[in-house]
């Protein structure tokens, strides 16, 4: 797929992006190179390749799940307009 000047101007209009006249050829070239790269990626066969959660097969280091702050629920809810059983009450907004 290749974009021309009118395509880039239309995309800019739809995205509400102001592009100067002298910048349109540069944007056209950049967008065409991106589309060429996407075409190359789509033409690559991925048959037999297992999907990965992370390309480096890394493991996330997790911190210990422990309480580090005191419970301040009563103090934080003291200024709330409506509270019931430790929960904030809000007006119904969806019928």
PyMOL Python script that loads the backbone (N, CA, C, O; Angstrom):
from pymol import cmd

cmd.read_pdbstr("""\
ATOM      1  N   UNK A   1       0.842  -1.173   0.000  1.00  0.00           N
ATOM      2  CA  UNK A   1       0.000   0.000   0.000  1.00  0.00           C
ATOM      3  C   UNK A   1       0.886   1.235   0.000  1.00  0.00           C
ATOM      4  O   UNK A   1       1.877   1.293   0.728  1.00  0.00           O
ATOM      5  N   UNK A   2       0.544   2.187  -0.786  1.00  0.00           N
ATOM      6  CA  UNK A   2       1.320   3.410  -0.876  1.00  0.00           C
ATOM      7  C   UNK A   2       0.386   4.610  -0.753  1.00  0.00           C
ATOM      8  O   UNK A   2      -0.697   4.642  -1.337  1.00  0.00           O
ATOM      9  N   UNK A   3       0.830   5.580   0.009  1.00  0.00           N
ATOM     10  CA  UNK A   3       0.040   6.793   0.204  1.00  0.00           C
ATOM     11  C   UNK A   3       0.557   7.897  -0.702  1.00  0.00           C
ATOM     12  O   UNK A   3       1.754   7.972  -0.980  1.00  0.00           O
ATOM     13  N   UNK A   4      -0.338   8.745  -1.158  1.00  0.00           N
ATOM     14  CA  UNK A   4       0.090   9.919  -1.921  1.00  0.00           C
ATOM     15  C   UNK A   4      -0.242  11.176  -1.109  1.00  0.00           C
ATOM     16  O   UNK A   4      -0.738  11.093   0.014  1.00  0.00           O
ATOM     17  N   UNK A   5       0.035  12.303  -1.685  1.00  0.00           N
ATOM     18  CA  UNK A   5      -0.128  13.591  -1.001  1.00  0.00           C
ATOM     19  C   UNK A   5      -1.556  13.797  -0.477  1.00  0.00           C
ATOM     20  O   UNK A   5      -1.749  14.252   0.650  1.00  0.00           O
ATOM     21  N   UNK A   6      -2.549  13.461  -1.301  1.00  0.00           N
ATOM     22  CA  UNK A   6      -3.942  13.668  -0.880  1.00  0.00           C
ATOM     23  C   UNK A   6      -4.310  12.766   0.295  1.00  0.00           C
ATOM     24  O   UNK A   6      -5.087  13.164   1.164  1.00  0.00           O
ATOM     25  N   UNK A   7      -3.751  11.539   0.326  1.00  0.00           N
ATOM     26  CA  UNK A   7      -4.012  10.646   1.456  1.00  0.00           C
ATOM     27  C   UNK A   7      -3.464  11.226   2.757  1.00  0.00           C
ATOM     28  O   UNK A   7      -4.135  11.191   3.789  1.00  0.00           O
ATOM     29  N   UNK A   8      -2.252  11.755   2.704  1.00  0.00           N
ATOM     30  CA  UNK A   8      -1.624  12.330   3.897  1.00  0.00           C
ATOM     31  C   UNK A   8      -2.393  13.561   4.360  1.00  0.00           C
ATOM     32  O   UNK A   8      -2.591  13.757   5.559  1.00  0.00           O
ATOM     33  N   UNK A   9      -2.823  14.380   3.424  1.00  0.00           N
ATOM     34  CA  UNK A   9      -3.605  15.564   3.797  1.00  0.00           C
ATOM     35  C   UNK A   9      -4.934  15.161   4.426  1.00  0.00           C
ATOM     36  O   UNK A   9      -5.387  15.795   5.379  1.00  0.00           O
ATOM     37  N   UNK A  10      -5.559  14.116   3.903  1.00  0.00           N
ATOM     38  CA  UNK A  10      -6.831  13.645   4.463  1.00  0.00           C
ATOM     39  C   UNK A  10      -6.622  13.068   5.860  1.00  0.00           C
ATOM     40  O   UNK A  10      -7.416  13.335   6.763  1.00  0.00           O
ATOM     41  N   UNK A  11      -5.569  12.285   6.047  1.00  0.00           N
ATOM     42  CA  UNK A  11      -5.255  11.722   7.366  1.00  0.00           C
ATOM     43  C   UNK A  11      -5.008  12.842   8.372  1.00  0.00           C
ATOM     44  O   UNK A  11      -5.492  12.791   9.502  1.00  0.00           O
ATOM     45  N   UNK A  12      -4.262  13.842   7.956  1.00  0.00           N
ATOM     46  CA  UNK A  12      -3.981  14.978   8.844  1.00  0.00           C
ATOM     47  C   UNK A  12      -5.274  15.707   9.202  1.00  0.00           C
ATOM     48  O   UNK A  12      -5.459  16.123  10.346  1.00  0.00           O
ATOM     49  N   UNK A  13      -6.160  15.861   8.236  1.00  0.00           N
ATOM     50  CA  UNK A  13      -7.442  16.519   8.509  1.00  0.00           C
ATOM     51  C   UNK A  13      -8.274  15.705   9.494  1.00  0.00           C
ATOM     52  O   UNK A  13      -8.836  16.262  10.437  1.00  0.00           O
ATOM     53  N   UNK A  14      -8.357  14.388   9.283  1.00  0.00           N
ATOM     54  CA  UNK A  14      -9.134  13.530  10.174  1.00  0.00           C
ATOM     55  C   UNK A  14      -8.555  13.513  11.590  1.00  0.00           C
ATOM     56  O   UNK A  14      -9.298  13.429  12.568  1.00  0.00           O
ATOM     57  N   UNK A  15      -7.222  13.593  11.694  1.00  0.00           N
ATOM     58  CA  UNK A  15      -6.562  13.593  13.003  1.00  0.00           C
ATOM     59  C   UNK A  15      -6.494  14.982  13.612  1.00  0.00           C
ATOM     60  O   UNK A  15      -5.989  15.160  14.720  1.00  0.00           O
ATOM     61  N   UNK A  16      -7.002  15.959  12.886  1.00  0.00           N
ATOM     62  CA  UNK A  16      -6.975  17.363  13.340  1.00  0.00           C
ATOM     63  C   UNK A  16      -5.541  17.817  13.629  1.00  0.00           C
ATOM     64  O   UNK A  16      -5.265  18.467  14.638  1.00  0.00           O
ATOM     65  N   UNK A  17      -4.633  17.452  12.705  1.00  0.00           N
ATOM     66  CA  UNK A  17      -3.225  17.834  12.806  1.00  0.00           C
ATOM     67  C   UNK A  17      -2.929  18.840  11.705  1.00  0.00           C
ATOM     68  O   UNK A  17      -3.217  18.593  10.534  1.00  0.00           O
ATOM     69  N   UNK A  18      -2.358  19.962  12.081  1.00  0.00           N
ATOM     70  CA  UNK A  18      -1.988  20.977  11.094  1.00  0.00           C
ATOM     71  C   UNK A  18      -0.602  20.654  10.538  1.00  0.00           C
ATOM     72  O   UNK A  18       0.376  20.590  11.283  1.00  0.00           O
ATOM     73  N   UNK A  19      -0.529  20.452   9.219  1.00  0.00           N
ATOM     74  CA  UNK A  19       0.739  20.160   8.553  1.00  0.00           C
ATOM     75  C   UNK A  19       1.002  21.257   7.537  1.00  0.00           C
ATOM     76  O   UNK A  19       0.134  21.583   6.727  1.00  0.00           O
ATOM     77  N   UNK A  20       2.214  21.831   7.580  1.00  0.00           N
ATOM     78  CA  UNK A  20       2.583  22.840   6.592  1.00  0.00           C
ATOM     79  C   UNK A  20       2.741  22.181   5.221  1.00  0.00           C
ATOM     80  O   UNK A  20       3.048  20.993   5.122  1.00  0.00           O
ATOM     81  N   UNK A  21       2.529  22.959   4.179  1.00  0.00           N
ATOM     82  CA  UNK A  21       2.620  22.449   2.810  1.00  0.00           C
ATOM     83  C   UNK A  21       3.981  21.828   2.510  1.00  0.00           C
ATOM     84  O   UNK A  21       4.063  20.808   1.826  1.00  0.00           O
ATOM     85  N   UNK A  22       5.051  22.445   3.022  1.00  0.00           N
ATOM     86  CA  UNK A  22       6.383  21.934   2.712  1.00  0.00           C
ATOM     87  C   UNK A  22       6.723  20.669   3.512  1.00  0.00           C
ATOM     88  O   UNK A  22       7.723  20.018   3.210  1.00  0.00           O
ATOM     89  N   UNK A  23       5.919  20.301   4.526  1.00  0.00           N
ATOM     90  CA  UNK A  23       6.165  19.096   5.322  1.00  0.00           C
ATOM     91  C   UNK A  23       5.431  17.870   4.777  1.00  0.00           C
ATOM     92  O   UNK A  23       5.746  16.745   5.165  1.00  0.00           O
ATOM     93  N   UNK A  24       4.463  18.069   3.891  1.00  0.00           N
ATOM     94  CA  UNK A  24       3.656  16.958   3.383  1.00  0.00           C
ATOM     95  C   UNK A  24       4.517  15.892   2.699  1.00  0.00           C
ATOM     96  O   UNK A  24       4.305  14.709   2.967  1.00  0.00           O
ATOM     97  N   UNK A  25       5.480  16.241   1.827  1.00  0.00           N
ATOM     98  CA  UNK A  25       6.303  15.181   1.204  1.00  0.00           C
ATOM     99  C   UNK A  25       7.087  14.359   2.234  1.00  0.00           C
ATOM    100  O   UNK A  25       7.243  13.148   2.076  1.00  0.00           O
ATOM    101  N   UNK A  26       7.573  15.013   3.279  1.00  0.00           N
ATOM    102  CA  UNK A  26       8.317  14.300   4.311  1.00  0.00           C
ATOM    103  C   UNK A  26       7.412  13.323   5.065  1.00  0.00           C
ATOM    104  O   UNK A  26       7.799  12.183   5.322  1.00  0.00           O
ATOM    105  N   UNK A  27       6.212  13.776   5.416  1.00  0.00           N
ATOM    106  CA  UNK A  27       5.264  12.890   6.086  1.00  0.00           C
ATOM    107  C   UNK A  27       4.835  11.744   5.168  1.00  0.00           C
ATOM    108  O   UNK A  27       4.677  10.612   5.625  1.00  0.00           O
ATOM    109  N   UNK A  28       4.649  12.028   3.892  1.00  0.00           N
ATOM    110  CA  UNK A  28       4.279  10.984   2.937  1.00  0.00           C
ATOM    111  C   UNK A  28       5.355   9.911   2.873  1.00  0.00           C
ATOM    112  O   UNK A  28       5.049   8.719   2.890  1.00  0.00           O
ATOM    113  N   UNK A  29       6.609  10.328   2.801  1.00  0.00           N
ATOM    114  CA  UNK A  29       7.722   9.376   2.751  1.00  0.00           C
ATOM    115  C   UNK A  29       7.807   8.559   4.040  1.00  0.00           C
ATOM    116  O   UNK A  29       8.013   7.346   3.992  1.00  0.00           O
ATOM    117  N   UNK A  30       7.650   9.217   5.190  1.00  0.00           N
ATOM    118  CA  UNK A  30       7.728   8.513   6.479  1.00  0.00           C
ATOM    119  C   UNK A  30       6.604   7.496   6.621  1.00  0.00           C
ATOM    120  O   UNK A  30       6.835   6.356   7.024  1.00  0.00           O
ATOM    121  N   UNK A  31       5.386   7.914   6.288  1.00  0.00           N
ATOM    122  CA  UNK A  31       4.259   6.981   6.397  1.00  0.00           C
ATOM    123  C   UNK A  31       4.394   5.817   5.425  1.00  0.00           C
ATOM    124  O   UNK A  31       4.047   4.687   5.768  1.00  0.00           O
ATOM    125  N   UNK A  32       4.888   6.069   4.226  1.00  0.00           N
ATOM    126  CA  UNK A  32       5.102   4.984   3.271  1.00  0.00           C
ATOM    127  C   UNK A  32       6.164   4.015   3.750  1.00  0.00           C
ATOM    128  O   UNK A  32       6.032   2.809   3.536  1.00  0.00           O
ATOM    129  N   UNK A  33       7.215   4.508   4.394  1.00  0.00           N
ATOM    130  CA  UNK A  33       8.242   3.594   4.909  1.00  0.00           C
ATOM    131  C   UNK A  33       7.695   2.748   6.067  1.00  0.00           C
ATOM    132  O   UNK A  33       8.064   1.583   6.213  1.00  0.00           O
ATOM    133  N   UNK A  34       6.825   3.332   6.879  1.00  0.00           N
ATOM    134  CA  UNK A  34       6.187   2.570   7.962  1.00  0.00           C
ATOM    135  C   UNK A  34       5.286   1.478   7.372  1.00  0.00           C
ATOM    136  O   UNK A  34       5.307   0.337   7.834  1.00  0.00           O
ATOM    137  N   UNK A  35       4.503   1.828   6.362  1.00  0.00           N
ATOM    138  CA  UNK A  35       3.631   0.840   5.732  1.00  0.00           C
ATOM    139  C   UNK A  35       4.428  -0.258   5.045  1.00  0.00           C
ATOM    140  O   UNK A  35       4.000  -1.412   5.036  1.00  0.00           O
ATOM    141  N   UNK A  36       5.579   0.077   4.470  1.00  0.00           N
ATOM    142  CA  UNK A  36       6.449  -0.926   3.856  1.00  0.00           C
ATOM    143  C   UNK A  36       6.964  -1.896   4.918  1.00  0.00           C
ATOM    144  O   UNK A  36       7.001  -3.105   4.691  1.00  0.00           O
ATOM    145  N   UNK A  37       7.358  -1.372   6.065  1.00  0.00           N
ATOM    146  CA  UNK A  37       7.828  -2.217   7.163  1.00  0.00           C
ATOM    147  C   UNK A  37       6.709  -3.145   7.649  1.00  0.00           C
ATOM    148  O   UNK A  37       6.951  -4.320   7.922  1.00  0.00           O
ATOM    149  N   UNK A  38       5.499  -2.623   7.754  1.00  0.00           N
ATOM    150  CA  UNK A  38       4.363  -3.446   8.171  1.00  0.00           C
ATOM    151  C   UNK A  38       4.108  -4.554   7.157  1.00  0.00           C
ATOM    152  O   UNK A  38       3.828  -5.689   7.544  1.00  0.00           O
ATOM    153  N   UNK A  39       4.202  -4.245   5.867  1.00  0.00           N
ATOM    154  CA  UNK A  39       4.043  -5.267   4.830  1.00  0.00           C
ATOM    155  C   UNK A  39       5.103  -6.357   4.968  1.00  0.00           C
ATOM    156  O   UNK A  39       4.801  -7.540   4.810  1.00  0.00           O
ATOM    157  N   UNK A  40       6.342  -5.966   5.262  1.00  0.00           N
ATOM    158  CA  UNK A  40       7.414  -6.946   5.456  1.00  0.00           C
ATOM    159  C   UNK A  40       7.123  -7.840   6.653  1.00  0.00           C
ATOM    160  O   UNK A  40       7.321  -9.053   6.587  1.00  0.00           O
ATOM    161  N   UNK A  41       6.651  -7.243   7.748  1.00  0.00           N
ATOM    162  CA  UNK A  41       6.343  -8.026   8.942  1.00  0.00           C
ATOM    163  C   UNK A  41       5.187  -8.994   8.683  1.00  0.00           C
ATOM    164  O   UNK A  41       5.211 -10.135   9.143  1.00  0.00           O
ATOM    165  N   UNK A  42       4.176  -8.530   7.947  1.00  0.00           N
ATOM    166  CA  UNK A  42       3.036  -9.385   7.674  1.00  0.00           C
ATOM    167  C   UNK A  42       3.376 -10.515   6.708  1.00  0.00           C
ATOM    168  O   UNK A  42       2.721 -11.557   6.732  1.00  0.00           O
ATOM    169  N   UNK A  43       4.367 -10.336   5.874  1.00  0.00           N
ATOM    170  CA  UNK A  43       4.732 -11.380   4.916  1.00  0.00           C
ATOM    171  C   UNK A  43       5.610 -12.462   5.546  1.00  0.00           C
ATOM    172  O   UNK A  43       5.823 -13.510   4.937  1.00  0.00           O
ATOM    173  N   UNK A  44       6.115 -12.227   6.739  1.00  0.00           N
ATOM    174  CA  UNK A  44       6.958 -13.207   7.419  1.00  0.00           C
ATOM    175  C   UNK A  44       6.102 -14.338   7.953  1.00  0.00           C
ATOM    176  O   UNK A  44       5.062 -14.104   8.570  1.00  0.00           O
ATOM    177  N   UNK A  45       6.539 -15.559   7.716  1.00  0.00           N
ATOM    178  CA  UNK A  45       5.802 -16.729   8.182  1.00  0.00           C
ATOM    179  C   UNK A  45       6.069 -16.950   9.668  1.00  0.00           C
ATOM    180  O   UNK A  45       7.220 -16.990  10.103  1.00  0.00           O
ATOM    181  N   UNK A  46       5.010 -17.090  10.428  1.00  0.00           N
ATOM    182  CA  UNK A  46       5.139 -17.367  11.855  1.00  0.00           C
ATOM    183  C   UNK A  46       4.611 -18.761  12.187  1.00  0.00           C
ATOM    184  O   UNK A  46       4.313 -19.061  13.343  1.00  0.00           O
ATOM    185  N   UNK A  47       4.497 -19.600  11.177  1.00  0.00           N
ATOM    186  CA  UNK A  47       4.008 -20.954  11.368  1.00  0.00           C
ATOM    187  C   UNK A  47       4.956 -21.741  12.268  1.00  0.00           C
ATOM    188  O   UNK A  47       6.162 -21.799  12.024  1.00  0.00           O
ATOM    189  N   UNK A  48       4.402 -22.332  13.288  1.00  0.00           N
ATOM    190  CA  UNK A  48       5.196 -23.143  14.208  1.00  0.00           C
ATOM    191  C   UNK A  48       5.898 -22.358  15.298  1.00  0.00           C
ATOM    192  O   UNK A  48       6.649 -22.939  16.082  1.00  0.00           O
ATOM    193  N   UNK A  49       5.676 -21.055  15.371  1.00  0.00           N
ATOM    194  CA  UNK A  49       6.303 -20.228  16.399  1.00  0.00           C
ATOM    195  C   UNK A  49       5.337 -20.101  17.567  1.00  0.00           C
ATOM    196  O   UNK A  49       4.195 -19.672  17.399  1.00  0.00           O
ATOM    197  N   UNK A  50       5.807 -20.477  18.747  1.00  0.00           N
ATOM    198  CA  UNK A  50       4.971 -20.392  19.943  1.00  0.00           C
ATOM    199  C   UNK A  50       4.814 -18.935  20.359  1.00  0.00           C
ATOM    200  O   UNK A  50       5.795 -18.191  20.356  1.00  0.00           O
ATOM    201  N   UNK A  51       3.596 -18.506  20.719  1.00  0.00           N
ATOM    202  CA  UNK A  51       3.416 -17.139  21.207  1.00  0.00           C
ATOM    203  C   UNK A  51       4.111 -16.940  22.548  1.00  0.00           C
ATOM    204  O   UNK A  51       4.148 -17.847  23.379  1.00  0.00           O
ATOM    205  N   UNK A  52       4.659 -15.753  22.748  1.00  0.00           N
ATOM    206  CA  UNK A  52       5.371 -15.432  23.981  1.00  0.00           C
ATOM    207  C   UNK A  52       4.670 -14.307  24.723  1.00  0.00           C
ATOM    208  O   UNK A  52       4.064 -13.427  24.111  1.00  0.00           O
ATOM    209  N   UNK A  53       4.756 -14.342  26.036  1.00  0.00           N
ATOM    210  CA  UNK A  53       4.234 -13.237  26.837  1.00  0.00           C
ATOM    211  C   UNK A  53       5.228 -12.087  26.818  1.00  0.00           C
ATOM    212  O   UNK A  53       4.840 -10.926  26.952  1.00  0.00           O
ATOM    213  N   UNK A  54       6.508 -12.401  26.652  1.00  0.00           N
ATOM    214  CA  UNK A  54       7.571 -11.391  26.638  1.00  0.00           C
ATOM    215  C   UNK A  54       8.657 -11.888  25.690  1.00  0.00           C
ATOM    216  O   UNK A  54       9.021 -13.062  25.757  1.00  0.00           O
ATOM    217  N   UNK A  55       9.187 -11.043  24.811  1.00  0.00           N
ATOM    218  CA  UNK A  55      10.166 -11.518  23.829  1.00  0.00           C
ATOM    219  C   UNK A  55      11.475 -11.997  24.447  1.00  0.00           C
ATOM    220  O   UNK A  55      12.209 -12.752  23.810  1.00  0.00           O
ATOM    221  N   UNK A  56      11.780 -11.582  25.658  1.00  0.00           N
ATOM    222  CA  UNK A  56      13.022 -12.004  26.297  1.00  0.00           C
ATOM    223  C   UNK A  56      12.809 -13.165  27.263  1.00  0.00           C
ATOM    224  O   UNK A  56      13.750 -13.598  27.928  1.00  0.00           O
ATOM    225  N   UNK A  57      11.571 -13.675  27.345  1.00  0.00           N
ATOM    226  CA  UNK A  57      11.220 -14.748  28.264  1.00  0.00           C
ATOM    227  C   UNK A  57      11.691 -14.421  29.679  1.00  0.00           C
ATOM    228  O   UNK A  57      12.236 -15.274  30.380  1.00  0.00           O
ATOM    229  N   UNK A  58      11.471 -13.175  30.085  1.00  0.00           N
ATOM    230  CA  UNK A  58      11.913 -12.682  31.378  1.00  0.00           C
ATOM    231  C   UNK A  58      10.878 -12.995  32.455  1.00  0.00           C
ATOM    232  O   UNK A  58       9.701 -13.212  32.169  1.00  0.00           O
ATOM    233  N   UNK A  59      11.345 -13.011  33.683  1.00  0.00           N
ATOM    234  CA  UNK A  59      10.483 -13.219  34.829  1.00  0.00           C
ATOM    235  C   UNK A  59      10.446 -11.927  35.623  1.00  0.00           C
ATOM    236  O   UNK A  59      11.485 -11.329  35.901  1.00  0.00           O
ATOM    237  N   UNK A  60       9.255 -11.501  35.986  1.00  0.00           N
ATOM    238  CA  UNK A  60       9.087 -10.261  36.728  1.00  0.00           C
ATOM    239  C   UNK A  60       9.433 -10.489  38.195  1.00  0.00           C
ATOM    240  O   UNK A  60       8.882 -11.379  38.842  1.00  0.00           O
ATOM    241  N   UNK A  61      10.357  -9.673  38.714  1.00  0.00           N
ATOM    242  CA  UNK A  61      10.664  -9.744  40.142  1.00  0.00           C
ATOM    243  C   UNK A  61       9.557  -9.035  40.893  1.00  0.00           C
ATOM    244  O   UNK A  61       9.214  -7.897  40.573  1.00  0.00           O
ATOM    245  N   UNK A  62       9.003  -9.693  41.878  1.00  0.00           N
ATOM    246  CA  UNK A  62       7.901  -9.126  42.642  1.00  0.00           C
ATOM    247  C   UNK A  62       8.357  -8.824  44.057  1.00  0.00           C
ATOM    248  O   UNK A  62       9.202  -9.524  44.614  1.00  0.00           O
ATOM    249  N   UNK A  63       7.792  -7.777  44.628  1.00  0.00           N
ATOM    250  CA  UNK A  63       8.106  -7.455  46.010  1.00  0.00           C
ATOM    251  C   UNK A  63       7.206  -8.267  46.926  1.00  0.00           C
ATOM    252  O   UNK A  63       6.180  -8.794  46.497  1.00  0.00           O
ATOM    253  N   UNK A  64       7.591  -8.364  48.167  1.00  0.00           N
ATOM    254  CA  UNK A  64       6.791  -9.067  49.155  1.00  0.00           C
ATOM    255  C   UNK A  64       5.505  -8.290  49.378  1.00  0.00           C
ATOM    256  O   UNK A  64       5.531  -7.066  49.511  1.00  0.00           O
ATOM    257  N   UNK A  65       4.381  -8.995  49.419  1.00  0.00           N
ATOM    258  CA  UNK A  65       3.090  -8.355  49.612  1.00  0.00           C
ATOM    259  C   UNK A  65       2.828  -8.210  51.108  1.00  0.00           C
ATOM    260  O   UNK A  65       2.277  -9.106  51.747  1.00  0.00           O
ATOM    261  N   UNK A  66       3.232  -7.072  51.649  1.00  0.00           N
ATOM    262  CA  UNK A  66       3.031  -6.835  53.069  1.00  0.00           C
ATOM    263  C   UNK A  66       2.535  -5.413  53.295  1.00  0.00           C
ATOM    264  O   UNK A  66       2.821  -4.518  52.500  1.00  0.00           O
ATOM    265  N   UNK A  67       1.799  -5.208  54.366  1.00  0.00           N
ATOM    266  CA  UNK A  67       1.244  -3.906  54.708  1.00  0.00           C
ATOM    267  C   UNK A  67       2.378  -3.002  55.175  1.00  0.00           C
ATOM    268  O   UNK A  67       3.182  -3.382  56.026  1.00  0.00           O
ATOM    269  N   UNK A  68       2.430  -1.796  54.603  1.00  0.00           N
ATOM    270  CA  UNK A  68       3.489  -0.860  54.986  1.00  0.00           C
ATOM    271  C   UNK A  68       2.933   0.436  55.571  1.00  0.00           C
ATOM    272  O   UNK A  68       3.698   1.273  56.050  1.00  0.00           O
ATOM    273  N   UNK A  69       1.608   0.611  55.537  1.00  0.00           N
ATOM    274  CA  UNK A  69       0.987   1.824  56.061  1.00  0.00           C
ATOM    275  C   UNK A  69      -0.114   1.441  57.043  1.00  0.00           C
ATOM    276  O   UNK A  69      -0.731   0.384  56.908  1.00  0.00           O
ATOM    277  N   UNK A  70      -0.360   2.300  58.030  1.00  0.00           N
ATOM    278  CA  UNK A  70      -1.457   2.001  58.964  1.00  0.00           C
ATOM    279  C   UNK A  70      -2.817   2.221  58.299  1.00  0.00           C
ATOM    280  O   UNK A  70      -2.925   2.981  57.337  1.00  0.00           O
ATOM    281  N   UNK A  71      -3.843   1.561  58.810  1.00  0.00           N
ATOM    282  CA  UNK A  71      -5.202   1.718  58.302  1.00  0.00           C
ATOM    283  C   UNK A  71      -5.735   3.089  58.717  1.00  0.00           C
ATOM    284  O   UNK A  71      -5.851   3.377  59.908  1.00  0.00           O
ATOM    285  N   UNK A  72      -6.058   3.933  57.733  1.00  0.00           N
ATOM    286  CA  UNK A  72      -6.558   5.284  57.989  1.00  0.00           C
ATOM    287  C   UNK A  72      -7.970   5.466  57.449  1.00  0.00           C
ATOM    288  O   UNK A  72      -8.361   6.584  57.112  1.00  0.00           O
ATOM    289  N   UNK A  73      -8.740   4.387  57.361  1.00  0.00           N
ATOM    290  CA  UNK A  73     -10.062   4.458  56.748  1.00  0.00           C
ATOM    291  C   UNK A  73     -10.959   5.487  57.432  1.00  0.00           C
ATOM    292  O   UNK A  73     -11.570   6.313  56.754  1.00  0.00           O
ATOM    293  N   UNK A  74     -11.047   5.454  58.745  1.00  0.00           N
ATOM    294  CA  UNK A  74     -11.932   6.384  59.443  1.00  0.00           C
ATOM    295  C   UNK A  74     -11.535   7.832  59.182  1.00  0.00           C
ATOM    296  O   UNK A  74     -12.407   8.675  58.970  1.00  0.00           O
ATOM    297  N   UNK A  75     -10.251   8.139  59.192  1.00  0.00           N
ATOM    298  CA  UNK A  75      -9.785   9.505  58.944  1.00  0.00           C
ATOM    299  C   UNK A  75     -10.106   9.939  57.512  1.00  0.00           C
ATOM    300  O   UNK A  75     -10.538  11.069  57.287  1.00  0.00           O
ATOM    301  N   UNK A  76      -9.899   9.058  56.563  1.00  0.00           N
ATOM    302  CA  UNK A  76     -10.125   9.405  55.163  1.00  0.00           C
ATOM    303  C   UNK A  76     -11.609   9.514  54.826  1.00  0.00           C
ATOM    304  O   UNK A  76     -11.990  10.285  53.945  1.00  0.00           O
ATOM    305  N   UNK A  77     -12.444   8.750  55.518  1.00  0.00           N
ATOM    306  CA  UNK A  77     -13.874   8.803  55.246  1.00  0.00           C
ATOM    307  C   UNK A  77     -14.603   9.848  56.088  1.00  0.00           C
ATOM    308  O   UNK A  77     -15.804  10.050  55.913  1.00  0.00           O
ATOM    309  N   UNK A  78     -13.902  10.508  56.989  1.00  0.00           N
ATOM    310  CA  UNK A  78     -14.540  11.493  57.866  1.00  0.00           C
ATOM    311  C   UNK A  78     -15.137  12.660  57.084  1.00  0.00           C
ATOM    312  O   UNK A  78     -16.149  13.222  57.504  1.00  0.00           O
ATOM    313  N   UNK A  79     -14.547  13.029  55.978  1.00  0.00           N
ATOM    314  CA  UNK A  79     -15.048  14.165  55.197  1.00  0.00           C
ATOM    315  C   UNK A  79     -15.979  13.741  54.061  1.00  0.00           C
ATOM    316  O   UNK A  79     -16.457  14.588  53.307  1.00  0.00           O
ATOM    317  N   UNK A  80     -16.239  12.441  53.931  1.00  0.00           N
ATOM    318  CA  UNK A  80     -17.124  11.958  52.860  1.00  0.00           C
ATOM    319  C   UNK A  80     -18.570  12.292  53.180  1.00  0.00           C
ATOM    320  O   UNK A  80     -18.976  12.210  54.339  1.00  0.00           O
ATOM    321  N   UNK A  81     -19.360  12.668  52.177  1.00  0.00           N
ATOM    322  CA  UNK A  81     -20.753  13.004  52.430  1.00  0.00           C
ATOM    323  C   UNK A  81     -21.596  11.803  52.871  1.00  0.00           C
ATOM    324  O   UNK A  81     -22.541  11.963  53.643  1.00  0.00           O
ATOM    325  N   UNK A  82     -21.258  10.593  52.380  1.00  0.00           N
ATOM    326  CA  UNK A  82     -22.037   9.413  52.755  1.00  0.00           C
ATOM    327  C   UNK A  82     -21.133   8.187  52.813  1.00  0.00           C
ATOM    328  O   UNK A  82     -20.408   7.880  51.866  1.00  0.00           O
ATOM    329  N   UNK A  83     -21.196   7.490  53.955  1.00  0.00           N
ATOM    330  CA  UNK A  83     -20.400   6.282  54.171  1.00  0.00           C
ATOM    331  C   UNK A  83     -21.295   5.253  54.844  1.00  0.00           C
ATOM    332  O   UNK A  83     -22.110   5.590  55.703  1.00  0.00           O
ATOM    333  N   UNK A  84     -21.137   4.000  54.448  1.00  0.00           N
ATOM    334  CA  UNK A  84     -21.889   2.929  55.100  1.00  0.00           C
ATOM    335  C   UNK A  84     -21.008   1.693  55.188  1.00  0.00           C
ATOM    336  O   UNK A  84     -20.505   1.214  54.172  1.00  0.00           O
ATOM    337  N   UNK A  85     -20.819   1.177  56.391  1.00  0.00           N
ATOM    338  CA  UNK A  85     -20.028  -0.018  56.652  1.00  0.00           C
ATOM    339  C   UNK A  85     -18.640   0.075  56.027  1.00  0.00           C
ATOM    340  O   UNK A  85     -18.146  -0.898  55.457  1.00  0.00           O
ATOM    341  N   UNK A  86     -18.013   1.241  56.133  1.00  0.00           N
ATOM    342  CA  UNK A  86     -16.658   1.422  55.629  1.00  0.00           C
ATOM    343  C   UNK A  86     -16.555   1.657  54.131  1.00  0.00           C
ATOM    344  O   UNK A  86     -15.451   1.679  53.588  1.00  0.00           O
ATOM    345  N   UNK A  87     -17.678   1.832  53.454  1.00  0.00           N
ATOM    346  CA  UNK A  87     -17.681   2.048  52.004  1.00  0.00           C
ATOM    347  C   UNK A  87     -18.200   3.445  51.693  1.00  0.00           C
ATOM    348  O   UNK A  87     -19.100   3.944  52.370  1.00  0.00           O
ATOM    349  N   UNK A  88     -17.631   4.077  50.666  1.00  0.00           N
ATOM    350  CA  UNK A  88     -18.132   5.364  50.198  1.00  0.00           C
ATOM    351  C   UNK A  88     -19.423   5.129  49.444  1.00  0.00           C
ATOM    352  O   UNK A  88     -19.498   4.231  48.605  1.00  0.00           O
ATOM    353  N   UNK A  89     -20.442   5.927  49.730  1.00  0.00           N
ATOM    354  CA  UNK A  89     -21.700   5.851  48.989  1.00  0.00           C
ATOM    355  C   UNK A  89     -21.736   7.003  47.997  1.00  0.00           C
ATOM    356  O   UNK A  89     -21.459   8.151  48.346  1.00  0.00           O
ATOM    357  N   UNK A  90     -22.083   6.677  46.750  1.00  0.00           N
ATOM    358  CA  UNK A  90     -22.149   7.699  45.703  1.00  0.00           C
ATOM    359  C   UNK A  90     -23.534   7.673  45.078  1.00  0.00           C
ATOM    360  O   UNK A  90     -24.201   6.639  45.106  1.00  0.00           O
ATOM    361  N   UNK A  91     -23.980   8.798  44.512  1.00  0.00           N
ATOM    362  CA  UNK A  91     -25.291   8.811  43.875  1.00  0.00           C
ATOM    363  C   UNK A  91     -25.308   7.920  42.635  1.00  0.00           C
ATOM    364  O   UNK A  91     -24.295   7.752  41.956  1.00  0.00           O
ATOM    365  N   UNK A  92     -26.465   7.361  42.361  1.00  0.00           N
ATOM    366  CA  UNK A  92     -26.630   6.532  41.177  1.00  0.00           C
ATOM    367  C   UNK A  92     -26.559   7.428  39.935  1.00  0.00           C
ATOM    368  O   UNK A  92     -27.272   8.427  39.847  1.00  0.00           O
ATOM    369  N   UNK A  93     -25.702   7.070  38.982  1.00  0.00           N
ATOM    370  CA  UNK A  93     -25.542   7.879  37.769  1.00  0.00           C
ATOM    371  C   UNK A  93     -26.003   7.140  36.516  1.00  0.00           C
ATOM    372  O   UNK A  93     -26.173   7.754  35.463  1.00  0.00           O
ATOM    373  N   UNK A  94     -26.204   5.844  36.621  1.00  0.00           N
ATOM    374  CA  UNK A  94     -26.654   5.039  35.470  1.00  0.00           C
ATOM    375  C   UNK A  94     -27.970   4.387  35.857  1.00  0.00           C
ATOM    376  O   UNK A  94     -28.080   3.789  36.927  1.00  0.00           O
ATOM    377  N   UNK A  95     -28.954   4.500  35.003  1.00  0.00           N
ATOM    378  CA  UNK A  95     -30.254   3.893  35.308  1.00  0.00           C
ATOM    379  C   UNK A  95     -30.297   2.479  34.788  1.00  0.00           C
ATOM    380  O   UNK A  95     -31.308   1.795  34.945  1.00  0.00           O
TER     381      UNK A  95
END
""", "prot")
cmd.dss("prot")
cmd.show_as("cartoon", "prot")
cmd.util.cbc("prot")
cmd.orient("prot")
